[in-house]
Amino acid sequence: MLVVVADDADLTPLATASRRLQGHAQSFNRGADVFLADERGAYIGRTCHWRDCRPGVRRSCDAPHCGRRPYLHDDLDAIRLNSSLVLSPPVTLWPHVTRRDQLPPDVEEVVAALEHAV
């Protein structure tokens, strides 16, 4: 999932929701990740998967700027999203659903359910 965030947005609630999503997906032997972009359309990283995210707390954290912005895992050397994908994702869910491409059936099922729930 790609989420666009303001430069001054508090990422704490989003990281909490991301950890819940990851846990839920793991219960079905699936994976999930929340990728982050800024309002200018640049990919900035992922949400940090640690419950306690601050400088120096995790030796195993591979984010180059660990804790500089709480809950931003900026491992851009490991993962980088293409700017065209960030600027025009296959589907946008908010403020309204917009499909830009054909979605896999399982994803379409979830998107359709979200669309009809509103």
N, C-alpha and C positions, 0 to 999 in steps of 0.2 A: 504494500500500500504506500502511496506517495502522498505526503501531506505538505502543503505550502504553509510556512510559518513566517510571522513578522520577525524582524531582527531582535526585537525586545520581548518576544513571547516567552512565557514561562513554560519550559518543556516538561516540568514535573508531572502534571496530569496526563499528558500524552505518553510519556514513558511508562507510567503506571498502566494505562490502557494497552500499550504495546506489549508489556509483559503478560498481561491477562490474555491477550490475543495469542501470543506465542504459546502459552500454557494450554489454552483451549485447542489450538491446532496440533500440538504434540499429543494430546489425548486421542487424536485420530491418526497418529503417525504421519502428520503433515508438518510443514514449517510455515512460518510467517515472519515478516519483517516490516518495519515502518521506516521508509526512506523519507528524508527531509529535503525540501528545497526552500530557497528564500523567495521573497516576492518578486525578485527580478528574474526568476526562472533558473537560478543556478543551484545545482545539487550541492548540499552542504554536509551530508552524512546521514547517519541513522540515529534512532533513539538508543541511548545507552541501556544495556540489559541488566545493569547492576541496580539493586534497590538503593544503595548508598553510593552516590556519584559525586565525588569531589576530588581535588588534586591530592595525589599521593596515597589514596586509600587502597587502590588495587595495583599491585606490581604487575599483574598479568594483563592489564589494560593495554591494548595496542593503539589506542587513539593518540596521535601525536600531541594533541592539546588537551589531554585528559583533564576534565573538570574545569577548564577555562570557561566554558558555557555549560552549566549543569545539565546533564542528560543528553548532551550532543556527543555522539561517537563519530568523530570526524576522521575515520580511517580511509581517506581518499586514495591512498596508495593501493589499498586492497580492493575497494569497490568504488566505481564511478559510473553514474548513470549518464547516458547520452543526453545532450541538451535538447534534442528534438523530442525525446520521450518525456522529459520533464515539462517542456512547453506544450506538448500535445499528447497527453496520455491516452491509452485506448478507451478509457471511460472516466468520466468525472462524476462524482456522486453528490457534490454539494457546490453551490446552492440548489442545483437541479441536476438530474441525471442527463448526461450527454454521452452517447456512444460514438466513437470515432472509427471503430473497427469491429469486426465480428469477434465476439467473445467466446471462449470455450463454454460448453454447455453448463458445467458446474458453476462457473463464474456468472453466466447469464442468469441462472436460476436465483442466485443470491441478489444480483442487481435488480432483477424484476421484483423480487420480494421487497426489497428496500423501496423501490419506486412506488409500489402499491401500498406500502405502509404509511406513506406521507399523506 
